[in-house]
């Protein structure tokens, strides 16, 4: 069933959606049992262009949705897209690790569903001047919130070589991190690096020819690493996922879409921490206060299907994890 068929006739207004939400049907199916046929509250922690949020609001007429995004342009576009649901939605300019504060400010105590769609959004990739894409020339920005914080230009021009290599190695899993950092250092001694195209070409030349002929664009890992550093993405995920789990009521569900292994590992560990029985192994029966707090709803991390990837190529790297709260913390 498509999003449109879930809308009533008076809701089928407004502009045609500009993007295809990743794993939409799977997200709706996983969150549905926690949101259906009653007043419920869900948080879309990474609102983006509002595709998942719109479908959730259309599918659940009693749902109140809280949408968070650090990108003010995305928020503006989502407000337009979700205008028909203004009476039961709260759209807030905030990074997702501020979820507990936002809910407290709204007077909401406990939620029934949470969705994270991590990583860079379609809009951020497609708007060249944001500087996220190595295939288009633009200023080296990469900030998800362009109103604050350092840019990728700041990182490549001011970080010591050792720190820059660490960022590329840890966040980009780049084998040639030191070579690239040294190449950047030689270039910036001549003139500051300001262009995505110049950086992409510099990275390409720094990587051995035999390596750059395989595995996609040679600058892909460097751009990922810079984006993660600029936006402190992994730090936000480390604090936001446990905080979101703490907000879930019993029966509430969480779905997380990750696009690279570092994010997925954090989500896996956060879920496992609460899905484990803590009863001491020498006791014959489980202790009620030591039992699991979560039930995992996905077997490991789920990839997109071939049909999903064909319809939406950006789903190729997605990994989904989902869980349901079955017991509150003691």
PyMOL commands that set and color helices and strands:
alter all, ss='L'
color gray80, all
select helices_A, chain A and resi 3-6+9-11+24-35+51-59+72-81+83-88+96-105+122-126+128-130+152-158+161-172+177-190+196-206+209-212+220-231+233-247+261-275+288-290+306-311+313-315
alter helices_A, ss='H'
color red, helices_A
select strands_A, chain A and resi 40-44+63-69+89-93+111-117+248-258+294-296+302-303+319-325
alter strands_A, ss='S'
color yellow, strands_A
deselect
rebuild
show_as cartoon
